[in-house]
């Protein structure tokens, strides 16, 4: 249990993060099914794995919210964006990951400015993982374009 209750901005970042992570789970799961229907089993497997990783992020956010005494609430799930081919799906997901990175960068900056070390560390870990996801999508897209 955390000893210090975070400010309202931190609660906002946690809630937006949860909404985005659950939206990512929905999007990656849907894209995995779409890719499987297109006969792209290996790509579908990668998207399924990504959905599980994003679910892990959502669970960590829920854990964090419960630990500080806040009821988890994903206020806005985004609709899934579809595309016509694998490259287009990768572009959609790269854009979405960039939004998540931007959110966590903002959360890290806020926590740093407030001297909130515990939440800084929490958001920084998520940020590093999301930057890695973004880089993986970038590399995959580049391989397809070669």
Secondary structure, DSSP 8 states (H G I E B T S, - for coil): --SS---HHHHHHHHHHHHHHHHHHHHHHHHHHHHHHTT-HHHHHHHHHHHHHHHHHHHHHHHHHHHTT--------------SSHHHHHHHHHHHHHHHHHHHHHHHHHHHHHT-HHHHHHHHHHHHHHHHHHHHHHHHHHHHH-
